[in-house]
Amino acid sequence: SRAAPEAIFDAGPGELFVLRNVGNLVPPYAPDDQFHSTSAALEFAVQSLKVKNIVVMGHGRCGGIRAALDPAAVPLSPGDFIGKWMSLIAPAAETVSSSTFMTATERQTALERISIRYSIANLRTFPCVSILEGKGRLSLHGAWFDISTGELWVMNKDTGDFERPEMT
C-alpha cells in the first residue's frame, strides 16, 4: 500500500491491473482453500485480461512482513485474518527472525525479498500460470521498491538476487 505501481512504472489509468494485499503474498493453488480473493484476481488477469507479465512487487518497511517476523509484538491474535494470511510465509519468517548475524532492518529486508520469491513460486502452482509460462505467453517478475530511497530493485530470474536495473 505504500508503493504505488502506477507511479513507479509511470503508467496511466487502466494500463496496469493491480492487486494489492498485505505482504504482497500469493497463496499456493488450492481450489478448496480459503485464500480466494488473490486467486480470483490472478485467474481474471491471466485468463480474461490475458496479461503477458506478472510483477510481484514488495516494498521496504512493510508492516505485514514486520508482523510475520515478530507476531508477538503485533497486537493481533492468531485467529485474526492477518495472522492466518501471514502464516503463508511463517517458515521463512522463523528462519530469518532466528538469524543472529543480521540486524532487525536486514532481517526485515531479507524477508520482504524472500516473500517475493515465495509468491512467484506459488504463482507457478496455478495451472493457468504454469501452462502459459511454459508456452512463453506469460512472464513472472519480482521487484522490490525501497520507499526510503525511491529505488526499484528487480529480481534476477537466474539467481534470485535483487539488483538495481541499469538505466540507459
C-alpha positions as CSV (number, residue, x, y, z in Angstrom):
1,S,0.0,0.0,0.0
2,R,3.0,2.3,0.4
3,A,4.4,1.7,-3.1
4,A,2.1,2.8,-6.0
5,P,3.0,0.7,-9.1
6,E,1.3,3.2,-11.4
7,A,3.7,5.9,-10.2
8,I,6.8,3.7,-10.0
9,F,6.3,2.4,-13.6
10,D,4.9,5.7,-14.9
11,A,1.7,4.1,-16.1
12,G,-1.6,5.8,-16.9
13,P,-5.0,4.9,-15.6
14,G,-6.1,1.4,-16.8
15,E,-2.6,0.4,-18.1
16,L,-1.9,-1.9,-15.1
17,F,-4.2,-4.4,-13.4
18,V,-3.0,-4.1,-9.8
19,L,-3.8,-6.4,-7.0
20,R,-2.7,-5.3,-3.6
21,N,-2.6,-7.3,-0.4
22,V,-0.8,-7.4,2.9
23,G,2.8,-8.6,2.4
24,N,2.5,-8.9,-1.4
25,L,1.7,-12.6,-0.9
26,V,0.3,-15.1,-3.4
27,P,-1.0,-18.2,-1.8
28,P,-0.4,-21.6,-3.4
29,Y,-3.0,-23.0,-5.7
30,A,-5.7,-24.6,-3.5
31,P,-9.2,-24.5,-5.1
32,D,-10.8,-25.7,-1.9
33,D,-8.9,-23.4,0.4
34,Q,-9.8,-20.1,2.0
35,F,-7.5,-17.7,0.1
36,H,-9.8,-16.9,-2.8
37,S,-9.6,-13.2,-3.4
38,T,-6.0,-13.2,-4.6
39,S,-6.6,-16.4,-6.6
40,A,-9.7,-15.0,-8.3
41,A,-7.9,-11.8,-9.3
42,L,-4.9,-13.8,-10.6
43,E,-7.2,-16.0,-12.6
44,F,-9.1,-13.0,-14.0
45,A,-5.9,-11.2,-15.0
46,V,-4.4,-14.3,-16.7
47,Q,-7.5,-15.8,-18.4
48,S,-9.7,-12.8,-19.1
49,L,-7.4,-9.9,-19.5
50,K,-4.6,-12.1,-21.0
51,V,-1.8,-10.2,-19.2
52,K,1.7,-11.1,-20.5
53,N,3.6,-10.1,-17.4
54,I,3.0,-10.5,-13.7
55,V,5.2,-8.5,-11.3
56,V,5.2,-9.4,-7.7
57,M,6.4,-6.2,-6.1
58,G,7.2,-5.8,-2.4
59,H,8.4,-2.7,-0.6
60,G,10.6,-1.7,2.2
61,R,9.4,-1.3,5.7
62,C,6.3,-3.5,5.0
63,G,4.1,-3.8,8.0
64,G,2.8,-7.2,7.1
65,I,6.3,-8.6,6.8
66,R,7.1,-6.9,10.2
67,A,4.1,-8.7,11.7
68,A,5.4,-12.0,10.3
69,L,8.8,-11.5,11.8
70,D,7.6,-10.7,15.2
71,P,4.0,-11.9,15.7
72,A,4.2,-11.4,19.5
73,A,4.9,-7.7,19.1
74,V,1.8,-7.1,16.9
75,P,-1.5,-6.7,18.9
76,L,-3.3,-9.4,16.9
77,S,-4.4,-12.9,18.0
78,P,-3.5,-15.9,15.9
79,G,-7.2,-16.1,15.0
80,D,-7.2,-12.8,13.2
81,F,-7.2,-12.6,9.4
82,I,-3.8,-11.1,9.2
83,G,-2.3,-13.8,11.3
84,K,-3.7,-16.5,9.1
85,W,-2.7,-14.6,5.9
86,M,0.9,-14.1,7.1
87,S,1.2,-17.8,8.0
88,L,1.8,-18.3,4.3
89,I,5.4,-17.3,4.9
90,A,5.8,-18.4,8.6
91,P,8.6,-21.0,7.9
92,A,10.7,-18.3,6.2
93,A,9.9,-15.8,8.9
94,E,11.0,-18.2,11.6
95,T,14.3,-18.8,9.8
96,V,15.0,-15.2,9.2
97,S,14.0,-14.0,12.6
98,S,16.3,-16.5,14.3
99,S,19.4,-15.2,12.5
100,T,21.7,-13.5,15.0
101,F,24.0,-12.3,12.2
102,M,21.6,-9.7,10.8
103,T,20.2,-6.5,12.2
104,A,16.5,-6.1,12.6
105,T,16.5,-3.9,9.4
106,E,18.4,-6.6,7.5
107,R,16.0,-9.3,8.6
108,Q,13.1,-7.2,7.5
109,T,14.5,-6.5,4.1
110,A,15.5,-10.2,3.7
111,L,12.0,-11.4,4.4
112,E,10.4,-8.8,2.2
113,R,12.5,-10.1,-0.7
114,I,12.1,-13.8,0.3
115,S,8.3,-13.3,0.3
116,I,8.5,-12.1,-3.3
117,R,10.3,-15.3,-4.3
118,Y,7.7,-17.4,-2.3
119,S,4.9,-15.6,-4.2
120,I,6.5,-16.3,-7.6
121,A,6.9,-19.9,-6.7
122,N,3.3,-20.0,-5.6
123,L,2.2,-18.4,-8.8
124,R,3.7,-21.4,-10.7
125,T,1.4,-23.7,-8.7
126,F,-1.6,-22.3,-10.6
127,P,-2.3,-24.3,-13.8
128,C,-3.4,-21.2,-15.7
129,V,0.0,-19.6,-14.9
130,S,2.3,-22.6,-15.3
131,I,0.8,-23.6,-18.7
132,L,1.1,-20.1,-20.2
133,E,4.6,-19.5,-18.7
134,G,5.6,-22.9,-20.2
135,K,4.3,-21.8,-23.6
136,G,6.2,-18.4,-23.4
137,R,3.0,-16.4,-23.3
138,L,3.4,-15.2,-19.7
139,S,6.4,-14.0,-17.8
140,L,6.8,-13.7,-14.0
141,H,8.9,-11.0,-12.4
142,G,9.9,-9.9,-8.9
143,A,10.6,-6.4,-7.8
144,W,11.2,-4.6,-4.5
145,F,10.7,-0.9,-4.0
146,D,12.8,0.9,-1.4
147,I,10.5,3.5,-0.1
148,S,13.3,5.2,1.8
149,T,15.3,6.0,-1.4
150,G,12.8,5.6,-4.2
151,E,14.9,2.9,-5.8
152,L,13.4,0.0,-7.6
153,W,15.2,-3.4,-7.3
154,V,14.5,-6.1,-9.8
155,M,14.8,-9.8,-9.1
156,N,17.3,-11.6,-11.4
157,K,15.5,-14.5,-12.9
158,D,18.6,-16.7,-12.9
159,T,20.0,-16.0,-9.4
160,G,17.0,-14.7,-7.4
161,D,19.1,-11.8,-6.3
162,F,17.7,-8.3,-6.3
163,E,19.6,-5.8,-8.5
164,R,19.1,-2.2,-9.5
165,P,18.3,-2.1,-13.2
166,E,20.8,-0.4,-15.4
167,M,19.3,2.8,-16.8
168,T,20.2,3.6,-20.4
